[in-house]
Amino acid sequence: MKNTKLLNILKNGNIVIPMFLLQNYKNLKLELDEFIFLMYLYNLGDSFPFNPSKYSNELNLELGIAMNYIDLLTEKGFIQVKVMKNEKGLMEEVVLLENFFNKLTIFTMDEVNRSNNVNNSNIFEIIEKEFGRTLGPIDYEIIRAWLDNNMSEDLIKEALKEATLNGVTTLRYIDKILYEWGKAGIKEVKDVEDMRKKRSEKAEKDSNIDMEIVDWNWFDDDE
């Protein structure tokens, strides 16, 4: 019921919500109804009198539900309710959205840095050169997902090298390599080198065992 009421307010355009926030509210760890209530408060200004009855009336919510949203947003660190002096010098409870704007600033900076890191990456050109073809939109999304998951370019290059050595030049194959490496706890190029070294040592050991069997003097053994 409460979700429906808040959604109707959103659909009717009674609350102005920046598109950037609407597209990213989940990344702020907010449920949709919590986000809509926060946007209602956001439309009231940076700071304003604490008046739950007013909020519940304007949003057509029960007072207890409005209070619950206030508690949730306070616990999540988006708003503060403080006792402060008003313009008349009287003490009153005030809602402050300073924490919300601080969180928004940090989140925006992180998004810009992430975007810059992806856009400045030359891994796209490296893969195109190795594949001998132009990457398509889906290819770009797959590579962006790797970068978004904090996979280093060097590790992606190693997966590309592994795929090329096996004669396969598809992103699906590289994605499978990266997935298997992740399961094995491989996070850096050094981990890949250590894995290859162990494989080489095992192969050499197995080869030596085979040679011992071949060189065995079976006639001496019978004696």
N, C-alpha and C positions, 0 to 999 in steps of 0.2 A: 504493500500500500504506500509506504513512505517513498519507495523508489519511484513508483508511478507518478506521485504528486510532483516530485522534484524533476522528473523527466518531462512532464507537461510544461513546467516552468521554463525548462531549457528549450523545448520545441517552440513555445510561444514567443521566444525571444525576449523574455522579461529580464534576462540576465545577459550582460555583455561579456563574452568570453573570447580572449585572444586566441586565434587559431593555433598558435604555437603551443599554448597550454592545453587546448583540447586534444591535440595530437600526442601530447607527451605526459598526460596526467598519470598514466600507469607507471611511467618511469620515476615519478615522484612518490611511488608506493601508496597511492590513494585509490580507494574504491570510487566508482562513478558517483554514487550518492554523496560521499564525503567531498568529492571534488566540486560538485554542483553547489553544495552548501558553502564551501570555502569561496567559490566564485561569487556567491551572493554577498558574503562578507567583504570580498575584494571590491565589489561595486559600491560599498558603503564608505570606502576611503581607507587611508593608512591607519587611522585610529578613530574610534567612535564610542559613544556610551554603551556599556554592557546592558542590553535590554532583551533578554530571551523572549519575553512576551511579544515584543514587536516582531522579532524574527519569525516566531511560530505563526503569528497572524498573517504576515505578508507571504509566507511560504505555504500557508494552509496546512501546518503540521501541528501535532500535539506538542504541548510545551515540553513534556518529558523527552520526546524524540529530538527536539531542537537542542535541549540541554545535553543529550547524549552525543550529538555531533560536536558540540563545543568541547566536551570532555575528550573525544577522540582526537580532534585537531590539536588540542592542547598537549595531549600525551605524545602525539607524533611530531610535536615541535613546530607546528605551522603558525599557531597563534598564541598570544599571552593575554591573560586577564589580570590587570593590575589596578590598584587603587592610586589615583593621582589627583592633583588639584586641577580643577577646570578653570575656565576663563574668569569665573566669578570668585575664584579662590576657595571654592568648596571642594571637599574630597568626594570623589565618585569613582565607581568601577569603570574601567575603560578596556576595550578590546584593541590590542596592538597587532598589526600584521608585519612587523619588522622581521620576525623570524622567517616568514614566508618569502619575503623579498630577498633575504640573505640566501635561503635555499635555492631560490630561482636564479640568483646571480651565479652561484657555484655550479648549478646544473647547466646553465647556458654556456658558461666558460668551458665546462667539460665537453659539451656537445660541439663547440667551435673547435676545440683542440683535437677532438676525435675526427671531426670532418676534415680538418687541415692535414692530419696525419694520413688519412685515407687518400685525400686528393693529391698529396705530395708524394705518395708512394710510387715507385717506379716498377713495382712488382708486376703491374699490368703489362708494361712494355716488355719486360723480361719474358713473361709467359707467352705473349704474342709472338715474340721473336723465336722462341723455342718451338712453338706449335706451327709457325709459318703461316699464321692466319690471323684475321682480326677477331677480337673477342666480341661476343654478343651480349645483350643486356643480362641474360641469365648468368653468363660467365662472370660478369662484373659483380652481380649480387652474391655469387658463391665466394668470390675472392674477398669482397667486402665483409662477408660473414666471418671469414678466417681472421681478418684484421680486427674486426669488432670483438672477437673472442680472444684478443691479445696474443695471437700467434705472430711471432716475429717474421719479418721478411726473410731472414736467413734460414729459418726453419722451413718456410714454404719453398725456398730455393732448393733446400736439401730434398724435400719431397718431390719436387720437380725433377731433380737429378736422378732420384731413385726410379721414378716413373719412366724417364728417358732411357735409363740403363736397361729397364725391362721391356723396352720397345713399345710403351704405351704413352700416348700423349692426349689424355682426356682429363678434364677437371674432376670428373667423378672418381677416377682412379687415384688422383692426387688427394682428393678429399678422403678416400678410404685409407690411404697411407697415413694421413694426419690423424684420422680417427683412431687407427690402430696404435700409432705412436702415443697418442694421448692416453689410451687405456694402459699402455706399458709404462706410463710415467715419464715419457720423453718430452722435454720442454725446451731443450736447447740443442744447438748443433753438436756440442760436445757429447751430449747423450747419444746422438745418432752415431757419432764416431766411435764411441765406446761399444755400442751395439754391433757395429760392423766389425770391430776388432775381435769381439767375442765370437762372432760367426766365423771369421777367418781362422781363429785359433781352433775352434771346434772342427772345422772342415779339414784343417791340417792334421789334427789329432786322429780323426777318423781315417784319413788317407794313410797315415803311418801304421795304423792298426791293420788295414787291408794289406799293406806291403809286407807286414810281418807274417801274415797268413800265407801270402804268395811265396815268400822266401823260405818258408819252413822246410827243413830237411826231413821229409816224412820217413825216409829209410832209416835215418839215425833214430828217429822217434820209436820205430818198431823194435830197435835193439834195446 
